[in-house]
Amino acid sequence: MAEPHGAVDGVEETTLNTYRSIVRKHEEEFGRATPLRRIGASRIKSFQEQMLDAPLETALARTTIHTRMRVLAAVLDRAEKKGWIAANPVEDVEVIERPEPDPDFNVLEPHEVEAVARAVAAIPGEDLPRMRNGKVDRHALAMMRQSRPMWALAILLLAYTGLRFGELRALRWRDVDFAGRVIHIRRNAPSSMPARSRRRVKRPKGRRGRSLVRRCA
């Protein structure tokens, strides 16, 4: 069976884009022209420590740091298998572990979800779009008045159905059975997929569709 466009060995295009982005960060850090054999364990350890000790405004989540280190390890592991380097230097570095999920995550009550939606729909004075002369940009304000209620409704739908954002983006009117109170999830359009991609829409996560049923009390 042919792989879908953009996939490599079953890896989705969005995942590949994440890997490419991380590799570009590595190129910026180590220098694209730097021979791999010159990237030793001490340099890699320093790279990890820099990420861990970054100031709050530029700090990365520990999960992100772990992922960057694992991608670097995979690149150098392939280089070792190809014979480009004698050994993978990441093996001599104590890579931080992926943090365990916090079991005490915050769950909003229905009235709190409604409050979030109302806040998104509102346009506070400090958020009014202004032109360079300080006057309110009427055209931009009109667009905000149209878009913000839509985002408020999107928040309510996501909160009460559990849809992923990409699934919401791919939703079509024909997927909604108003009479039966059912939403059919058939597609996913992740925001990480670039606009130039030929596959803007793909199958849902897990590669299987599902239906959400609104049950009467």
Kinemage of the C-alpha trace (Angstrom):
@kinemage 1
@onewidth
@group {chain A} dominant
@subgroup {mainchain}
@vectorlist {calphas} color= white
{ca met a 1} P 0.000 0.000 0.000
{ca ala a 2} L 1.328 3.424 -0.949
{ca glu a 3} L 2.147 5.757 1.903
{ca pro a 4} L 0.094 8.981 2.121
{ca his a 5} L 1.719 12.107 0.764
{ca gly a 6} L 4.403 13.450 3.075
{ca ala a 7} L 4.715 10.303 5.187
{ca val a 8} L 7.981 8.398 5.720
{ca asp a 9} L 7.812 4.856 7.082
{ca gly a 10} L 4.323 5.553 8.386
{ca val a 11} L 5.276 8.847 10.093
{ca glu a 12} L 2.715 11.564 9.477
{ca glu a 13} L 3.674 14.801 7.760
{ca thr a 14} L 2.907 16.869 10.863
{ca thr a 15} L 5.313 14.722 12.918
{ca leu a 16} L 7.974 15.061 10.237
{ca asn a 17} L 7.530 18.839 10.290
{ca thr a 18} L 8.160 18.778 14.047
{ca tyr a 19} L 11.356 16.774 13.521
{ca arg a 20} L 12.508 19.130 10.766
{ca ser a 21} L 11.923 22.126 13.027
{ca ile a 22} L 13.979 20.510 15.805
{ca val a 23} L 16.806 19.646 13.401
{ca arg a 24} L 16.876 23.269 12.229
{ca lys a 25} L 17.272 24.313 15.874
{ca his a 26} L 20.175 21.885 16.172
{ca glu a 27} L 21.773 23.351 13.046
{ca glu a 28} L 21.488 26.834 14.553
{ca glu a 29} L 23.026 25.654 17.809
{ca phe a 30} L 25.909 23.520 16.524
{ca gly a 31} L 26.443 25.145 13.137
{ca arg a 32} L 25.270 23.555 9.919
{ca ala a 33} L 28.817 23.246 8.577
{ca thr a 34} L 30.149 21.646 11.773
{ca pro a 35} L 31.297 18.043 11.171
{ca leu a 36} L 29.331 15.583 13.312
{ca arg a 37} L 32.557 14.112 14.702
{ca arg a 38} L 33.250 17.461 16.383
{ca ile a 39} L 30.004 17.366 18.380
{ca gly a 40} L 31.147 15.663 21.560
{ca ala a 41} L 29.448 14.721 24.817
{ca ser a 42} L 30.615 17.875 26.624
{ca arg a 43} L 29.108 20.121 23.932
{ca ile a 44} L 25.841 18.194 24.019
{ca lys a 45} L 25.732 18.359 27.815
{ca ser a 46} L 26.293 22.119 27.649
{ca phe a 47} L 23.475 22.383 25.082
{ca gln a 48} L 21.068 20.631 27.428
{ca glu a 49} L 22.142 22.732 30.411
{ca gln a 50} L 21.590 25.933 28.426
{ca met a 51} L 18.016 24.889 27.716
{ca leu a 52} L 17.414 23.913 31.341
{ca asp a 53} L 18.902 27.158 32.706
{ca ala a 54} L 17.224 29.511 30.209
{ca pro a 55} L 15.487 32.577 31.717
{ca leu a 56} L 11.774 32.324 32.343
{ca glu a 57} L 10.767 34.380 29.285
{ca thr a 58} L 12.570 31.972 26.907
{ca ala a 59} L 12.382 28.773 28.971
{ca leu a 60} L 11.244 25.569 27.287
{ca ala a 61} L 9.065 22.896 28.824
{ca arg a 62} L 11.034 19.896 30.043
{ca thr a 63} L 9.054 17.725 27.628
{ca thr a 64} L 10.275 19.916 24.746
{ca ile a 65} L 13.880 19.697 25.960
{ca his a 66} L 13.583 15.916 26.268
{ca thr a 67} L 12.214 15.675 22.710
{ca arg a 68} L 15.010 17.838 21.301
{ca met a 69} L 17.606 15.660 22.992
{ca arg a 70} L 16.004 12.439 21.762
{ca val a 71} L 15.898 13.737 18.182
{ca leu a 72} L 19.572 14.707 18.434
{ca ala a 73} L 20.337 11.235 19.770
{ca ala a 74} L 18.463 9.648 16.846
{ca val a 75} L 20.360 11.753 14.293
{ca leu a 76} L 23.719 10.832 15.791
{ca asp a 77} L 22.691 7.202 16.157
{ca arg a 78} L 22.002 7.070 12.429
{ca ala a 79} L 25.338 8.779 11.771
{ca glu a 80} L 27.058 6.060 13.821
{ca lys a 81} L 25.290 3.294 11.873
{ca lys a 82} L 26.352 4.955 8.604
{ca gly a 83} L 29.948 5.028 9.811
{ca trp a 84} L 30.157 8.813 9.804
{ca ile a 85} L 31.100 8.904 13.512
{ca ala a 86} L 32.745 6.280 15.713
{ca ala a 87} L 30.160 6.424 18.522
{ca asn a 88} L 27.041 8.325 19.538
{ca pro a 89} L 28.152 10.958 22.103
{ca val a 90} L 24.628 11.324 23.506
{ca glu a 91} L 25.127 7.921 25.162
{ca asp a 92} L 27.631 9.621 27.498
{ca val a 93} L 25.148 12.352 28.489
{ca glu a 94} L 22.465 11.988 31.139
{ca val a 95} L 19.448 13.112 29.139
{ca ile a 96} L 16.568 14.461 31.222
{ca glu a 97} L 13.577 12.167 31.505
{ca arg a 98} L 10.196 13.017 30.050
{ca pro a 99} L 8.116 14.458 32.933
{ca glu a 100} L 5.215 12.379 34.144
{ca pro a 101} L 1.799 13.933 33.466
{ca asp a 102} L 0.414 15.897 36.389
{ca pro a 103} L -2.575 13.921 37.742
{ca asp a 104} L -3.944 17.090 39.343
{ca phe a 105} L -4.816 18.864 36.104
{ca asn a 106} L -7.484 21.537 36.255
{ca val a 107} L -10.978 20.605 35.147
{ca leu a 108} L -13.422 23.439 34.509
{ca glu a 109} L -16.983 23.270 35.696
{ca pro a 110} L -19.705 24.113 33.137
{ca his a 111} L -20.204 27.608 34.546
{ca glu a 112} L -16.458 28.217 34.244
{ca val a 113} L -16.476 27.061 30.614
{ca glu a 114} L -19.324 29.494 29.950
{ca ala a 115} L -17.338 32.290 31.614
{ca val a 116} L -14.318 31.568 29.396
{ca ala a 117} L -16.532 31.704 26.314
{ca arg a 118} L -18.047 35.025 27.390
{ca ala a 119} L -14.592 36.471 27.994
{ca val a 120} L -13.447 35.413 24.522
{ca ala a 121} L -16.526 36.957 22.895
{ca ala a 122} L -16.065 40.284 24.676
{ca ile a 123} L -13.874 43.067 23.316
{ca pro a 124} L -12.347 45.017 26.234
{ca gly a 125} L -11.293 48.604 25.702
{ca glu a 126} L -7.604 47.721 25.804
{ca asp a 127} L -8.160 45.221 22.968
{ca leu a 128} L -9.780 47.702 20.598
{ca pro a 129} L -7.843 47.764 17.312
{ca arg a 130} L -6.362 51.196 16.735
{ca met a 131} L -4.695 52.888 13.825
{ca arg a 132} L -1.438 54.842 14.041
{ca asn a 133} L -3.332 58.063 14.789
{ca gly a 134} L -4.911 56.408 17.828
{ca lys a 135} L -8.411 56.182 16.389
{ca val a 136} L -10.314 52.921 16.475
{ca asp a 137} L -9.968 50.911 13.277
{ca arg a 138} L -13.644 50.410 12.411
{ca his a 139} L -12.977 47.749 9.791
{ca ala a 140} L -10.833 45.680 12.127
{ca leu a 141} L -13.371 46.150 14.922
{ca ala a 142} L -16.169 44.851 12.697
{ca met a 143} L -14.104 41.749 11.897
{ca met a 144} L -13.447 41.190 15.602
{ca arg a 145} L -17.160 41.428 16.351
{ca gln a 146} L -17.777 38.717 13.782
{ca ser a 147} L -14.941 36.388 14.722
{ca arg a 148} L -14.961 36.504 18.519
{ca pro a 149} L -18.467 35.041 18.988
{ca met a 150} L -17.424 32.258 16.611
{ca trp a 151} L -14.371 31.476 18.766
{ca ala a 152} L -16.574 31.516 21.861
{ca leu a 153} L -18.854 28.921 20.273
{ca ala a 154} L -15.793 26.884 19.268
{ca ile a 155} L -14.647 26.828 22.904
{ca leu a 156} L -18.058 25.578 24.033
{ca leu a 157} L -18.103 22.873 21.379
{ca leu a 158} L -14.573 21.701 22.187
{ca ala a 159} L -15.243 21.695 25.924
{ca tyr a 160} L -18.529 19.814 25.762
{ca thr a 161} L -17.620 17.268 23.063
{ca gly a 162} L -13.907 16.606 23.576
{ca leu a 163} L -13.083 17.280 19.933
{ca arg a 164} L -9.455 17.943 19.120
{ca phe a 165} L -8.834 21.337 17.544
{ca gly a 166} L -7.793 19.764 14.250
{ca glu a 167} L -11.015 17.751 14.204
{ca leu a 168} L -13.011 20.925 14.720
{ca arg a 169} L -11.176 22.612 11.837
{ca ala a 170} L -12.048 19.687 9.564
{ca leu a 171} L -15.690 19.467 10.642
{ca arg a 172} L -18.337 19.916 7.930
{ca trp a 173} L -22.073 20.572 8.178
{ca arg a 174} L -22.755 17.106 6.753
{ca asp a 175} L -20.919 15.641 9.751
{ca val a 176} L -23.519 17.041 12.158
{ca asp a 177} L -26.802 15.190 12.640
{ca phe a 178} L -28.917 17.769 14.470
{ca ala a 179} L -31.997 15.535 14.684
{ca gly a 180} L -30.039 12.620 16.129
{ca arg a 181} L -27.755 14.852 18.223
{ca val a 182} L -24.681 13.168 16.743
{ca ile a 183} L -21.366 14.559 15.457
{ca his a 184} L -19.398 12.281 13.147
{ca ile a 185} L -15.611 12.734 13.343
{ca arg a 186} L -14.166 11.682 9.990
{ca arg a 187} L -11.227 14.042 9.381
{ca asn a 188} L -8.473 15.972 11.113
{ca ala a 189} L -6.860 19.225 9.970
{ca pro a 190} L -4.047 19.949 12.465
{ca ser a 191} L -2.907 23.559 12.644
{ca ser a 192} L 0.715 22.357 12.441
{ca met a 193} L 0.185 21.203 8.867
{ca pro a 194} L 1.683 23.881 6.560
{ca ala a 195} L -0.550 25.759 4.142
{ca arg a 196} L 1.503 24.539 1.168
{ca ser a 197} L 0.848 20.914 2.055
{ca arg a 198} L -1.189 18.914 -0.422
{ca arg a 199} L -2.786 17.036 2.447
{ca arg a 200} L -4.429 19.730 4.508
{ca val a 201} L -6.898 17.150 5.870
{ca lys a 202} L -6.129 13.624 7.054
{ca arg a 203} L -7.713 10.869 9.095
{ca pro a 204} L -8.383 11.444 12.814
{ca lys a 205} L -5.729 10.534 15.353
{ca gly a 206} L -5.716 6.786 15.713
{ca arg a 207} L -6.754 6.552 12.039
{ca arg a 208} L -10.330 5.724 12.982
{ca gly a 209} L -13.459 7.847 12.830
{ca arg a 210} L -15.905 8.059 15.692
{ca ser a 211} L -19.299 9.509 16.543
{ca leu a 212} L -20.203 11.697 19.502
{ca val a 213} L -23.731 11.250 20.761
{ca arg a 214} L -25.553 13.843 22.867
{ca arg a 215} L -27.531 11.776 25.329
{ca cys a 216} L -30.675 13.158 26.942
{ca ala a 217} L -30.754 13.355 30.716
